[in-house]
Every structure is written in structure tokens, then in C-alpha cells.
Amino acid sequence: MSTAATRIKDIAEYDNPNVVKVVVNVAGRALYFSRRTIPFVRDAASRPIAEQLAAFPFLKHLGIYGYRREALLKLVKFPVSALEAAEKLEQLRALDNGIEIAVVTVQHDSVGVDVPGDVERVEKLLKA
């Protein structure tokens, strides 16, 4: 399984629970996805958000996936996991069940439409 992420640059996305964050290991595999900002950078925690963003390469999950047929057939057989239910993130079901997720970091950012307020933002972008 694979997915894409990009570095968070917009301060408004840092604490936004509709912007899913991902942390990866040195091999580029997902360790965890969360609606909270992860990881907690302890030494920068009391600094302004702009400084926190400069202190660590926080990644925004772009929500696009690639699957091998076998992985997808396996994934749909698993029940909703406790982490998936807590965060409301389906990719946690894969991680909970030992399916690795390769994360490719890209420069391009996407625009998610997750809540009604996002529609207006996308409409403005389309008009520009």
C-alpha cells in the first residue's frame, strides 16, 4: 500500500483536525496517522506555530492511495480497529493489521473538501 504526503507550510493546517498528519520512519513507511499534530516537538512546544513548523518537517497526508490487489483484498476483510474508530481514519486499520504503507513525500499540495467551509475555498481557487 502507498500514499502521498507533503510538508505542512500553512499555519492554519497545523492544528486543523481535518488536515490529517502522518509520521514516517527512515525507510519512508508510515508509523502513524492522526488528526492531531504529530509528533509533539517538546523543545518547540511553547514557541509560535511558525517556529514549530520550522523546527520539524510535519507532513500532511494527501489522501490518495495505491494498493496491490492482494493488500486491498486482505484489508477489506479486517474489522474496524480501535485506532481507526478513535481517529476516524481508515488507513489505521491497515497499520493495525500489519499492512505497511509507503509514504512518498511530494512538493504538490492538494485541496481537501472535508467540511462545508472547504467548498467556498475551492470555488475561489477555481475562479482564480
N, C-alpha and C positions, 0 to 999 in steps of 0.2 A: 504494500500500500504506500502511496506517496501523496504529498500535498505541497502547497507553496505558502511562503510567509514573506513578509517584508518588514524592514525596520520601522518602528513607530517613530514618526517625526512630529506629528501633530499633538500638541499638549492636550487637546480635547479628547484624544483617544486613550490617553494614559489611564484614566480612571473609569472609562466608559465600559459598563458590563456588556454592552452589545458588540464591543470590539474584543474578539477572543484572542488571548495571548498564548504563545507556545514557547516552551524552553526546549532546547535540543542539547544532545551530548556532542562530544568532539567528533563523532562519526556522522553527525547530521541527522540523527534519529530523534524523534520526539520523545521527551521524557514525560511531559505533562502539558495539558491544555487547560486554560482557566479563563473565567470571566473577570477574575481579579488580576491585577498587575503582578506578574511573577518574573523573576524571583524578587524577593524582598532584599534590596541592596541596603544593608544595615548602615554602612558608613555614610550613605547619601540620604537616608530616610528623612532627616529633618531639613533637607535643602529644598529649594523650589523645584517644581516638576521639571522645568527646563534643564536644571543641573542634574537631576536624576536620569533624564533621558540621555544626557551626555556621558553619564557615568557607566552605563551598561547598554549593550545593543538589544533592547527589548524588541521582541518580534510579535507582529500582528499576523494571525492566521488568516489567509485569504479565502478559505472555504471551498477550494477546488480540490478534487481528489483524483488519483489514478489508482486503479485496482487491477490486480491479476484476477482472472476468473475464479481461481481456486480460493483466493483470500475472500472474495466477496461472497461466494457460496458458503464458506465457513462462518463469516461474520454474521450473516442474517440468521443463522441458527442459534446464536447466543442470546440469552435473555438480557434485558436491560440491566446494566450493572449498577451498583450503588453509586459509583462516581458519576456515571452518566446521568442518573436520576437527580443527583445533587446539583450538578452544573448545567444540566440540560444540554450536553454536548455529546453527540453520537460517537465521535472519534474516541472517546474514553472507553467505550465498550471494546474497541479493538485493542487498545493498550492493556486493559484489564484482563484480556484473554490471550495475551502474548503475541498479538499481531504487531509487528514493528511498523512504524510509519516513518518513511524517509521524508525529510523536510528540505525542500530546495528554497534557498533564500534568493529572492528576485528584487530588482530595483523598482519594478512597476507596482503601484498601489492600486487597489480596486475600491469601488464604492459599494458598500453593502446597503441593502434595503431591508432593515430588520424591524423598524418601528415606523409608525406613520410620519414622523418628522423627517425621516430619510427621503421620502418621496419628493418633498419640496426641494431638498438639496440636489437630488438627481435631476429634477426638472430644470433647475438653474444651470447645472452643468451641461445639459443637453442643448439649452438655448444659447450658451456661450460659444 
